[in-house]
């Protein structure tokens, strides 16, 4: 058995709507990788999804909770995390058991909300998982999917000349620290 933090279709205070449940440990299919999540983040976006509902950012207009397809039985929050390859499916050649990785759950989580990082195991396609160098700490690796985009978008938007300083406040998420 594995653990997961699951949110019912009711939004609200995380202490009231998120529950620890036990689920079957998933098995990877062909072309898939089973990742044992060792560390996961709690981002502002994750908390917003729990408090006011999971939906595209463009729909955060105070409308009623509309969970989207595939979420009838609840949502497992969590936009990013770090883990170790637990098992590989048939045809997977780019990863080995025990390898340090970051699964890219962000796109699927944002579009469906059905598979976040707040669980022990996730199954992802081979092309949705990235090997992590031993020179990167587990804690840093757990933040490599969502947070770097804040810095990237900031730098692309302001187009600072080479050699100039850029200042970002903590309002810029973890990147702002």
The 8 nearest C-alpha neighbors of each residue, nearest first, counted from 0:
[[1, 23, 24, 22, 21, 2, 25, 119],
 [0, 2, 22, 24, 21, 119, 23, 3],
 [1, 3, 21, 119, 118, 20, 22, 19],
 [4, 2, 118, 20, 19, 117, 5, 21],
 [5, 3, 19, 18, 117, 75, 118, 17],
 [6, 4, 75, 18, 17, 74, 3, 19],
 [5, 7, 17, 74, 73, 16, 75, 18],
 [6, 8, 73, 9, 16, 74, 5, 72],
 [9, 7, 73, 10, 6, 66, 71, 74],
 [8, 10, 7, 11, 16, 6, 64, 52],
 [11, 9, 50, 51, 49, 52, 8, 16],
 [10, 12, 50, 13, 16, 49, 51, 9],
 [11, 13, 15, 14, 50, 16, 10, 49],
 [14, 12, 16, 15, 17, 11, 49, 50],
 [15, 13, 12, 16, 17, 18, 11, 49],
 [14, 16, 13, 12, 17, 11, 18, 10],
 [15, 17, 13, 6, 14, 11, 12, 7],
 [18, 16, 6, 5, 13, 15, 4, 14],
 [19, 17, 5, 4, 20, 6, 16, 15],
 [20, 18, 4, 3, 5, 2, 21, 17],
 [21, 19, 3, 2, 18, 4, 22, 5],
 [22, 20, 2, 1, 0, 3, 19, 23],
 [23, 21, 1, 0, 2, 24, 20, 3],
 [22, 24, 0, 1, 25, 21, 2, 26],
 [23, 25, 1, 0, 22, 26, 120, 119],
 [26, 24, 23, 27, 122, 120, 121, 33],
 [25, 27, 28, 24, 33, 122, 86, 88],
 [28, 26, 88, 31, 33, 32, 122, 87],
 [27, 29, 88, 31, 30, 26, 89, 32],
 [28, 30, 89, 88, 31, 90, 27, 91],
 [29, 31, 91, 90, 88, 125, 124, 89],
 [32, 30, 124, 88, 27, 125, 28, 123],
 [31, 33, 87, 123, 122, 27, 125, 88],
 [34, 32, 122, 86, 85, 27, 121, 84],
 [35, 33, 84, 121, 85, 120, 83, 82],
 [34, 36, 120, 82, 83, 119, 85, 37],
 [37, 35, 82, 119, 120, 81, 38, 34],
 [36, 38, 82, 81, 35, 39, 83, 119],
 [39, 37, 81, 80, 36, 141, 82, 40],
 [38, 40, 80, 141, 79, 116, 81, 117],
 [41, 39, 42, 80, 79, 141, 142, 77],
 [40, 42, 45, 77, 43, 39, 46, 78],
 [43, 41, 45, 44, 40, 46, 78, 77],
 [42, 44, 46, 45, 47, 41, 172, 48],
 [43, 45, 47, 42, 46, 48, 78, 41],
 [46, 44, 42, 48, 43, 47, 77, 76],
 [45, 47, 49, 43, 48, 44, 50, 42],
 [48, 46, 44, 50, 49, 45, 51, 43],
 [49, 47, 52, 53, 45, 46, 51, 50],
 [50, 48, 46, 47, 10, 52, 51, 13],
 [49, 51, 11, 47, 10, 48, 12, 46],
 [52, 50, 48, 10, 47, 49, 11, 64],
 [53, 51, 48, 64, 49, 10, 50, 54],
 [52, 54, 48, 66, 112, 55, 65, 51],
 [53, 55, 52, 56, 66, 58, 65, 67],
 [54, 56, 57, 58, 109, 53, 110, 59],
 [55, 57, 58, 59, 54, 53, 60, 109],
 [58, 56, 55, 59, 60, 54, 61, 62],
 [57, 59, 56, 60, 55, 54, 62, 61],
 [60, 58, 56, 57, 61, 62, 55, 54],
 [61, 59, 58, 62, 57, 56, 63, 51],
 [60, 62, 59, 63, 58, 51, 64, 52],
 [63, 61, 60, 64, 59, 58, 65, 51],
 [62, 64, 65, 61, 52, 51, 60, 66],
 [65, 63, 52, 66, 62, 51, 53, 10],
 [64, 66, 67, 63, 54, 52, 53, 62],
 [67, 65, 53, 70, 64, 54, 52, 68],
 [66, 68, 65, 111, 70, 69, 54, 53],
 [69, 67, 70, 111, 66, 71, 112, 110],
 [68, 70, 71, 111, 113, 67, 72, 112],
 [71, 69, 73, 72, 68, 74, 113, 66],
 [70, 72, 73, 69, 8, 68, 66, 74],
 [73, 71, 70, 7, 74, 8, 69, 6],
 [74, 72, 7, 70, 8, 6, 71, 5],
 [73, 75, 6, 113, 5, 112, 70, 76],
 [74, 76, 5, 115, 114, 113, 4, 6],
 [77, 75, 115, 117, 74, 45, 116, 78],
 [78, 76, 115, 116, 117, 79, 45, 41],
 [77, 79, 105, 115, 116, 104, 108, 45],
 [80, 78, 116, 77, 144, 39, 40, 141],
 [79, 81, 39, 141, 38, 116, 40, 101],
 [82, 80, 141, 101, 38, 36, 140, 37],
 [83, 81, 36, 37, 35, 100, 34, 99],
 [82, 84, 99, 35, 97, 98, 34, 100],
 [83, 85, 34, 96, 97, 98, 86, 33],
 [86, 84, 96, 34, 33, 35, 83, 97],
 [85, 87, 33, 84, 96, 32, 88, 27],
 [88, 86, 32, 33, 91, 31, 27, 89],
 [87, 89, 29, 28, 27, 31, 30, 91],
 [88, 90, 29, 91, 30, 87, 28, 31],
 [89, 91, 30, 29, 92, 88, 87, 31],
 [92, 90, 30, 89, 88, 93, 87, 125],
 [93, 91, 94, 90, 95, 87, 125, 89],
 [92, 94, 91, 95, 125, 130, 126, 90],
 [95, 93, 92, 98, 91, 96, 87, 84],
 [94, 96, 98, 97, 84, 93, 87, 86],
 [95, 97, 84, 85, 98, 86, 94, 87],
 [98, 96, 84, 83, 85, 95, 99, 86],
 [97, 99, 84, 83, 96, 95, 100, 94],
 [100, 98, 83, 131, 130, 82, 97, 84],
 [101, 99, 130, 131, 129, 82, 83, 81],
 [100, 102, 81, 129, 128, 82, 80, 103],
 [103, 101, 128, 104, 127, 129, 100, 123],
 [102, 104, 127, 105, 128, 101, 144, 79],
 [105, 103, 107, 108, 102, 106, 78, 115],
 [104, 106, 78, 108, 103, 107, 109, 79],
 [107, 105, 109, 108, 104, 110, 103, 111],
 [108, 106, 110, 109, 105, 104, 111, 112],
 [107, 109, 112, 105, 111, 106, 110, 115],
 [108, 110, 106, 107, 112, 111, 105, 55],
 [109, 111, 107, 108, 106, 112, 55, 54],
 [112, 110, 108, 113, 107, 109, 67, 68],
 [113, 111, 108, 74, 109, 114, 110, 53],
 [112, 114, 74, 111, 70, 75, 108, 69],
 [115, 113, 75, 108, 112, 116, 104, 76],
 [114, 116, 77, 76, 75, 117, 78, 108],
 [117, 115, 77, 118, 79, 80, 39, 78],
 [118, 116, 77, 4, 115, 76, 3, 75],
 [119, 117, 3, 116, 2, 120, 4, 36],
 [118, 120, 36, 2, 35, 1, 3, 117],
 [121, 119, 35, 34, 36, 118, 33, 24],
 [120, 122, 34, 33, 123, 35, 119, 36],
 [121, 123, 33, 32, 27, 34, 31, 120],
 [124, 122, 32, 31, 127, 125, 121, 33],
 [123, 125, 31, 127, 126, 30, 32, 122],
 [124, 126, 31, 127, 30, 32, 128, 123],
 [125, 127, 124, 128, 129, 123, 31, 30],
 [128, 126, 103, 124, 125, 102, 123, 129],
 [129, 127, 102, 103, 101, 126, 125, 100],
 [130, 128, 101, 100, 102, 131, 127, 103],
 [129, 131, 100, 99, 101, 132, 128, 98],
 [132, 130, 100, 99, 129, 133, 101, 135],
 [131, 133, 134, 135, 130, 99, 100, 136],
 [132, 134, 135, 131, 136, 99, 137, 130],
 [133, 135, 132, 136, 131, 137, 140, 139],
 [136, 134, 133, 132, 140, 139, 137, 131],
 [137, 135, 139, 138, 140, 134, 133, 132],
 [136, 138, 140, 139, 141, 135, 81, 38],
 [139, 137, 141, 136, 140, 142, 38, 81],
 [140, 138, 136, 141, 142, 137, 135, 143],
 [139, 141, 137, 143, 142, 138, 81, 136],
 [140, 142, 80, 81, 138, 139, 39, 143],
 [143, 141, 140, 139, 144, 146, 79, 80],
 [144, 142, 140, 141, 145, 147, 146, 139],
 [143, 145, 142, 79, 146, 147, 103, 105],
 [146, 144, 147, 148, 143, 142, 79, 78],
 [145, 147, 148, 149, 144, 174, 142, 143],
 [148, 146, 149, 150, 145, 143, 151, 144],
 [149, 147, 151, 146, 150, 152, 145, 144],
 [150, 148, 147, 152, 151, 146, 153, 171],
 [151, 149, 153, 147, 148, 152, 154, 174],
 [150, 152, 148, 154, 153, 149, 155, 147],
 [151, 153, 155, 149, 154, 150, 156, 148],
 [154, 152, 150, 156, 151, 155, 149, 157],
 [153, 155, 151, 156, 152, 157, 158, 150],
 [156, 154, 152, 158, 153, 157, 151, 159],
 [157, 155, 153, 154, 158, 152, 151, 159],
 [156, 158, 154, 159, 155, 153, 152, 165],
 [159, 157, 155, 156, 154, 160, 153, 161],
 [160, 158, 157, 163, 161, 154, 165, 164],
 [159, 161, 163, 162, 158, 164, 157, 154],
 [162, 160, 163, 159, 164, 158, 165, 154],
 [161, 163, 160, 164, 159, 165, 158, 154],
 [164, 162, 161, 160, 159, 165, 166, 158],
 [163, 165, 166, 162, 159, 161, 160, 167],
 [164, 166, 167, 163, 159, 154, 153, 157],
 [167, 165, 164, 168, 175, 153, 169, 163],
 [166, 168, 175, 171, 165, 169, 170, 176],
 [169, 167, 175, 170, 171, 166, 176, 172],
 [170, 168, 175, 171, 176, 172, 167, 173],
 [169, 171, 168, 172, 175, 167, 173, 176],
 [170, 172, 175, 169, 168, 174, 167, 149],
 [173, 171, 174, 175, 170, 169, 146, 176],
 [172, 174, 175, 176, 146, 171, 169, 170],
 [173, 175, 172, 176, 171, 146, 150, 149],
 [176, 174, 169, 171, 168, 167, 173, 172],
 [175, 169, 173, 174, 168, 172, 171, 167]]
